[in-house]
Amino acid sequence: MGNPEAAFDKVLKKRLAKSNISRSEALSIILFELKKKSNFLSCVLTDNNGLLMAEDLHPQDNRDNFSATSGLITDTAEKLSDYLGVGGVSLSYFVTQTNIIWMKSIYLPDCNVRLILLAVKRNSLLTKMPKSTLKLLGKEKVFIPSLLEVASKYIRDFCDE
């Protein structure tokens, strides 16, 4: 079957190869491919202030609810970072009653900006599974962050100035 991260990297490289591609078009392609590859419901990229930079939302997603959730998570990450006094705090995922929201911080040192990539999956199936089954699904906790890392590499390329 091969390495899914390498396959994802190859797809992004091919889709983003156009020389005249705009930043917004590139970000949309990255989020679309990430959403498709991981079966996410929605993917959103915000800046540190919660300003929406790009999105690929599920047609049934409520934008207001998603914005509130992403704002809550962004705020939580900021507070944790401030509380611990260490700049490297990174939440990998946040679980609500109905969703698992994966989060990836992307630092752009050239322009001193932090972007936040949020990706949503439903967790209703996971909550009904026995713990032994959940242990077998543990590979997802490695697979998804790897895909987020690949996506963040491309986001960094198009956003760092």
VOKE-302387 format. One line per 2 residues: number of its first residue (from 1); their letters; for each residue x, y, z of C-alpha. Coordinates in pm, 1 decimal. Example, Ala and Ser with C-alpha at 12.3 -4.5 7.8 and 13.67 -1.06 7.14 Angstrom:
1> AS> 1230.0:-450.0:780.0 | 1367.0:-106.0:714.0
! end
This chain:
1> MG> 0.0:0.0:0.0 | 295.1:234.9:55.6
3> NP> 358.1:531.8:275.8 | 43.2:751.5:302.4
5> EA> 244.4:1061.9:396.2 | 465.8:1024.3:88.0
7> AF> 159.2:972.7:-132.1 | -2.1:1285.2:17.5
9> DK> 320.0:1482.5:-37.1 | 329.3:1367.2:-400.5
11> VL> -33.4:1472.2:-460.6 | 29.2:1818.0:-312.2
13> KK> 351.9:1862.3:-507.8 | 168.8:1779.7:-831.9
15> RL> -137.0:1997.5:-758.6 | 74.2:2297.4:-650.5
17> AK> 327.6:2277.8:-935.5 | 170.1:2560.6:-1138.8
19> SN> 403.8:2859.5:-1146.8 | 131.5:3125.7:-1132.6
21> IS> -73.6:2980.7:-845.6 | -197.7:3236.7:-591.2
23> RS> -155.7:3192.0:-216.8 | -531.3:3163.2:-156.0
25> EA> -567.9:2905.3:-434.5 | -273.6:2706.1:-295.8
27> LS> -415.7:2710.0:58.6 | -755.2:2594.7:-71.7
29> II> -591.7:2305.9:-259.4 | -389.6:2202.1:47.5
31> LF> -698.1:2200.9:272.9 | -910.1:2020.0:12.4
33> EL> -651.3:1744.3:-32.7 | -597.9:1711.5:344.5
35> KK> -972.0:1684.0:400.7 | -1003.4:1421.9:126.6
37> KS> -699.6:1216.2:235.7 | -800.6:1188.6:602.7
39> NF> -1178.7:1186.8:563.7 | -1207.6:1503.4:770.5
41> LS> -1540.0:1684.0:784.2 | -1376.3:2025.5:767.0
43> CV> -1034.2:2189.5:752.4 | -968.7:2552.4:844.3
45> LT> -655.1:2767.8:852.5 | -656.7:3073.9:1079.6
47> DN> -396.8:3320.9:1190.9 | -312.3:3375.0:1558.4
49> NG> -600.8:3622.3:1595.0 | -856.6:3374.9:1461.4
51> LL> -878.7:3549.5:1123.4 | -984.3:3294.0:863.9
53> MA> -720.9:3246.9:593.0 | -862.9:2941.5:413.9
55> ED> -1132.7:2681.0:466.6 | -1274.2:2362.0:325.3
57> LH> -1596.7:2310.7:515.8 | -1841.8:2024.5:498.1
59> PQ> -2160.3:2147.9:323.8 | -2361.2:2085.8:641.8
61> DN> -2114.1:2260.7:872.1 | -2242.6:2565.2:1052.3
63> RD> -1976.4:2832.0:998.3 | -2067.6:3019.9:1319.7
65> NF> -2036.2:2706.1:1532.0 | -1708.5:2611.4:1366.2
67> SA> -1568.6:2962.8:1415.4 | -1665.7:2954.3:1782.4
69> TS> -1500.3:2614.0:1824.7 | -1182.1:2719.6:1646.2
71> GL> -1171.9:3038.5:1853.3 | -1211.0:2837.7:2174.0
73> IT> -928.8:2603.2:2079.8 | -701.4:2887.1:1968.2
75> DT> -771.9:3067.2:2294.8 | -709.7:2749.5:2498.7
77> AE> -374.7:2691.2:2328.9 | -273.3:3053.4:2393.6
79> KL> -370.4:3033.0:2761.9 | -183.5:2703.5:2809.4
81> SD> 121.7:2851.8:2641.8 | 108.4:3162.4:2863.6
83> YL> 43.2:2961.1:3179.9 | 337.2:2729.0:3129.9
85> GV> 564.2:3011.5:3019.2 | 709.2:2790.6:2746.6
87> GG> 664.0:2891.4:2383.0 | 643.9:2538.2:2245.5
89> VS> 305.4:2420.4:2376.4 | 122.7:2234.6:2102.3
91> LS> -214.6:2064.7:2138.7 | -244.0:1783.4:1888.8
93> YF> -618.1:1725.9:1924.5 | -916.4:1841.0:2125.1
95> VT> -1218.7:1617.6:2189.7 | -1572.1:1753.2:2216.2
97> QT> -1890.0:1552.8:2262.8 | -1938.1:1500.1:1888.5
99> NI> -1602.6:1581.1:1724.0 | -1230.2:1534.0:1743.4
101> IW> -1059.4:1854.5:1636.1 | -698.5:1807.6:1529.6
103> MK> -480.0:2113.9:1564.8 | -140.4:2198.7:1417.1
105> SI> 46.4:2520.8:1492.5 | 253.8:2651.3:1203.1
107> YL> 522.0:2906.3:1283.6 | 643.6:3145.4:1014.7
109> PD> 968.7:3283.5:1158.2 | 1038.8:3518.4:864.4
111> CN> 729.2:3726.1:935.7 | 690.1:3629.9:1306.3
113> VR> 340.1:3484.7:1258.5 | 172.2:3171.9:1390.6
115> LI> -98.8:3000.7:1186.9 | -333.4:2735.5:1321.5
117> LL> -455.3:2445.0:1109.0 | -774.1:2284.5:1243.5
119> AV> -926.0:1965.1:1106.5 | -1249.9:1808.5:1230.6
121> KR> -1353.8:1442.7:1247.7 | -1667.3:1298.8:1404.5
123> NS> -1599.1:1097.4:1719.9 | -1941.0:942.9:1782.9
125> LL> -1821.7:602.1:1658.7 | -1510.2:611.4:1875.7
127> TK> -1702.7:678.6:2196.6 | -1911.1:364.0:2147.1
129> MP> -1614.0:132.9:2091.6 | -1454.6:-80.5:2363.1
131> KS> -1107.7:25.1:2480.4 | -942.7:-276.1:2314.5
133> TL> -1074.3:-158.0:1975.9 | -957.5:196.8:2046.3
135> KL> -604.5:65.7:2108.0 | -608.9:-90.0:1761.0
137> LG> -709.2:248.6:1619.4 | -412.0:414.6:1789.0
139> KE> -227.1:428.9:1457.4 | -455.5:718.3:1356.7
141> KV> -291.7:927.4:1626.5 | 35.2:889.0:1433.7
143> FI> -105.4:897.9:1080.5 | -307.5:1221.1:1112.6
145> PS> -29.7:1432.2:1270.8 | 202.2:1312.6:991.6
147> LL> -44.0:1435.0:728.3 | -87.1:1764.6:915.1
149> EV> 292.0:1801.1:915.7 | 308.9:1751.2:537.3
151> AS> 26.5:2003.7:485.2 | 196.4:2253.3:718.5
153> KY> 518.4:2228.8:515.7 | 331.7:2343.7:203.1
155> IR> 136.4:2609.4:394.6 | 467.3:2743.9:527.9
157> DF> 606.6:2759.4:172.4 | 312.3:2966.9:47.3
159> CD> 269.1:3191.9:353.9 | 622.4:3267.7:472.6
161> E> 739.2:3595.4:324.8
! end
